[in-house]
């Protein structure tokens, strides 16, 4: 009998029992997909997760929301692993603010 898994994070990848994929299951599935497609085996699910986490943070998703979506036990874990992406985004945002303020300081031309 298949039990129903409470899926509050609305995860897309669930195993046959309706539970989230663990790393072993993910790696087996990736290996099978690569074999069926006759392409070199992808390194691991870790690369998928890292790419997804990076995309989340570079698109402006907060650390808190990314942490929850990635299923991390704490925001600190997410910050330790991916915080440098937030710093890059913050620097870009600061440069945009500075440019805006500088432009606003210039007197309007008559």
Secondary structure per residue as TSV (DSSP state, phi and psi in degrees):
chain	resnum	aa	ss	phi	psi
A	1	X	-	360.0	130.4
A	2	X	-	-87.2	124.5
A	3	X	-	-86.9	155.3
A	4	X	-	-87.3	132.7
A	5	X	-	-97.4	130.8
A	6	X	-	-71.2	117.7
A	7	X	-	-115.7	66.8
A	8	X	T	-64.9	-24.5
A	9	X	T	-88.4	-0.8
A	10	X	-	55.1	48.8
A	11	X	-	-66.6	140.5
A	12	X	S	-86.3	-30.1
A	13	X	-	-106.0	104.7
A	14	X	B	-120.2	149.2
A	15	X	-	-79.7	-175.0
A	16	X	T	-62.6	-22.9
A	17	X	T	-89.2	0.8
A	18	X	S	81.9	18.5
A	19	X	-	-106.0	159.2
A	20	X	B	-60.8	146.9
A	21	X	-	-63.1	134.8
A	22	X	-	-95.1	174.2
A	23	X	H	-62.3	-34.1
A	24	X	H	-65.5	-46.7
A	25	X	H	-63.1	-43.8
A	26	X	H	-61.1	-45.4
A	27	X	H	-64.7	-37.3
A	28	X	H	-64.3	-43.6
A	29	X	H	-64.8	-43.1
A	30	X	H	-61.5	-43.8
A	31	X	H	-61.0	-45.2
A	32	X	H	-64.4	-40.8
A	33	X	H	-65.3	-44.5
A	34	X	H	-63.3	-41.2
A	35	X	H	-63.2	-45.6
A	36	X	H	-64.3	-34.6
A	37	X	H	-84.3	-5.8
A	38	X	T	57.4	45.2
A	39	X	-	-121.9	158.7
A	40	X	-	-58.0	146.5
A	41	X	-	-66.0	133.0
A	42	X	-	-69.6	143.9
A	43	X	-	-52.3	-56.1
A	44	X	-	-176.1	172.5
A	45	X	H	-64.2	-23.4
A	46	X	H	-58.8	-39.1
A	47	X	H	-65.4	-38.5
A	48	X	H	-62.2	-47.9
A	49	X	H	-62.6	-43.8
A	50	X	H	-62.8	-44.0
A	51	X	H	-62.6	-42.9
A	52	X	H	-65.4	-45.4
A	53	X	H	-61.3	-42.8
A	54	X	H	-61.6	-45.3
A	55	X	H	-62.3	-41.0
A	56	X	H	-56.9	-52.7
A	57	X	H	-70.7	-36.7
A	58	X	H	-70.4	-21.4
A	59	X	T	-87.3	-2.0
A	60	X	T	103.5	3.0
A	61	X	-	-66.5	138.6
A	62	X	-	-70.0	157.4
A	63	X	H	-57.1	-41.2
A	64	X	H	-61.1	-48.0
A	65	X	H	-67.4	-39.9
A	66	X	H	-64.2	-42.2
A	67	X	H	-59.4	-44.3
A	68	X	H	-65.1	-43.6
A	69	X	H	-66.5	-34.4
A	70	X	H	-80.5	-10.0
A	71	X	T	77.3	23.5
A	72	X	-	-72.8	149.2
A	73	X	S	-69.8	-25.7
A	74	X	-	-151.7	157.8
A	75	X	H	-66.2	-30.5
A	76	X	H	-59.3	-39.9
A	77	X	H	-61.1	-46.7
A	78	X	H	-62.0	-43.3
A	79	X	H	-63.4	-40.6
A	80	X	H	-66.1	-37.4
A	81	X	H	-81.4	-38.9
A	82	X	H	-126.5	6.9
A	83	X	H	-58.4	-29.2
A	84	X	H	-62.4	-27.4
A	85	X	H	-70.1	-35.8
A	86	X	H	-66.9	-40.0
A	87	X	H	-61.8	-42.5
A	88	X	H	-59.3	-45.4
A	89	X	H	-64.4	-39.2
A	90	X	H	-64.3	-39.3
A	91	X	H	-64.7	-41.4
A	92	X	H	-64.3	-41.8
A	93	X	H	-64.8	-40.8
A	94	X	H	-63.5	-40.2
A	95	X	H	-64.1	-39.6
A	96	X	H	-65.5	-41.8
A	97	X	H	-63.1	-43.5
A	98	X	H	-62.4	-41.9
A	99	X	H	-64.1	-39.6
A	100	X	H	-64.7	-45.2
A	101	X	H	-63.8	-42.5
A	102	X	H	-61.3	-43.1
A	103	X	H	-65.1	-37.0
A	104	X	H	-69.5	-26.4
A	105	X	H	-76.4	-24.2
A	106	X	S	-71.0	133.5
A	107	X	-	-67.1	144.7
A	108	X	-	-67.1	138.6
A	109	X	-	-80.1	136.6
A	110	X	-	-84.6	360.0
